[in-house]
Amino acid sequence: MKAQPTFITDNFLLQTEAARRLYFDYAEKMPLIDYHNHLPPAEIAEDRIFDNLTQVWLHGDHYKWRAMRANGVAEEYCTGSRPDAEKFQQWAATVPYTIRNPLFHWTHLELMRYFGVEELLTPASAARIYEHCNTLLQTPDFSVRNLLRKMQVRVLCTTDDPTDSLESHRQMAAEGFEIRVLPAFRPDKAMAVENTEAFNTYLVKLEAVSRKDIIRFHDFLDALKMRHDYFAEMGACMSDHGLEEAYAEDYTDMDIEVIFNRVRSGKTLEMKEVRQFKSAMLVYFGTWNWEKKWTQQFHLGPFRNNNTRMLKQMGPDTGWDSMGDLPQGRALSKFLDRLDSGNQLAKTIMYNVNPADNELFATMIGNFNDGSIAGKVQWGSAWWFLDQKDGMERQLNALSNMGLLSRFVGMLTDSRSFLSFPRHEYFRRILCNLLGQDIENGELPADYEWIGKVVQDVCYNNAKGYFGV
């Protein structure tokens, strides 16, 4: 469908002939491994068909909610109870005001790649686009599994709490679903002793799923280790940690037992005790990951839940987070060294949310790459507030200058939406444009076979080999 044509042409973001050659000859057709996202596995297992575009596109998307709020849209049209058609209309009214925000690019890429919409989303086009997309969404070709097939997804890793049953993963594996949907072990709540009440409530769930009474610290460790083992049985090959910072306080085993007993008895911990407990748990998790030859991911740096009024109303993950400015280097180095000193450092990917830390992370990985595995310690793709053109270019440039871009495991969506996979295309176009510009400038040889191979490796092959999937 066409009316006012979109600006996204075949050569979108590809500013040179060399860039276009790299993209169309090497990058475009590569399949996808999305090794970190927040997609609900139950909806993949049931092969959900969405009722309308709002359900698949706006529900759960705090990127869009933040933009709508900034544009003066009332909360009832974001997370509230207004009809889906009205919520979409408010999003359509916001889109023209997102120029130079990545949402403007992503919105039109997603409409084009999934639904063949080749016009701009505006208040005038909203009703027509909504009806067109809703009609398609009601067909079997637009079920969740077919949305994934449309984007050539081969593997995706969801983000799962240790207490999750993983029944959806079990179902898909038993069915022989050709896209591998693997769980990732995300034990953040098992470290969150700063909130005594919430932590003890969480342990009730852990007791139930592990069928083990948790009285002492060793009971707690045993229960978590059982779940870690269970995740491995279900195909997991990685863990994931979402932290403000790495933790590497000094502690003794007795310190941690005393701290656990205090929090288990309902006492509020001192900040030093919280940091000691988190430091110990990261070492335990890291050792288990190394034993299983897993990859561990550390997402570091955000300040979460800044707006306490809205947190009380809506809960977490609703769009009230920002970049943090905590110092990252010393504790991160000490934590990694603590594992490496015993030769127990697993494959590791680190992500920063503050671009001020780019060069820190780009050089930190070189401290612990020991030659045992190519790219063993990775600086992950531009994340969260940085997964836009400028953020991606800065990450790629810093990694190129201080590490090996050619060993990079590439892009991921980190998304809660089944329509987010064109972000891989966005990244690939930016990657090819950077390399193409270097070729045009005479800074790289016009060896398309070799540089094209590097492009394909970064897009897919490196991740396939690194994760063993």
Buried (B, 14 or more C-beta within 10 A) or exposed (E): EEBEEBEBEEBBBBBBEBBBBBBBBBBBEBBBBBBBBBBBBEBBBBBBBBEBBBBBBBBBBBBBBBBBBEBEBEBEBBBEEBEBBEBBBBBBBBBEBBEEBBBBBBBBBBBBBBBEBBBBBBEEBBEEBBEBBBEBBEEEEBBBBBBBEEBBBBBBBBBBBBBBEBEBBBBBBEEEBEBBBBBBBBBBBBBBBBBBEEBBEBBEBBBEBBEBEBEEBEBBBEBBBBBBEBBBEBBBBBBBBBBBBBBBBEBEEEBBEEBBEBBBEEEEBEEEBBBBBBBBBBBBBBBBBBEBEBBBBBBBBBBEBEBEEBBEEBEEEBBBBBBBEBEBBEBBBBBBEBBBEEEBBBBBBBBBBBBEBBBBBBBBBEEBBEEEEEBBBBBBBBBBBBBBBEBBBBBBBBBBEBBBBBBBBBBBBBBBBBBBBBBBBBBBBBBBBBBBBBBBEEEBEEEBEEBBBBBBBBBBBBBBBBBEB
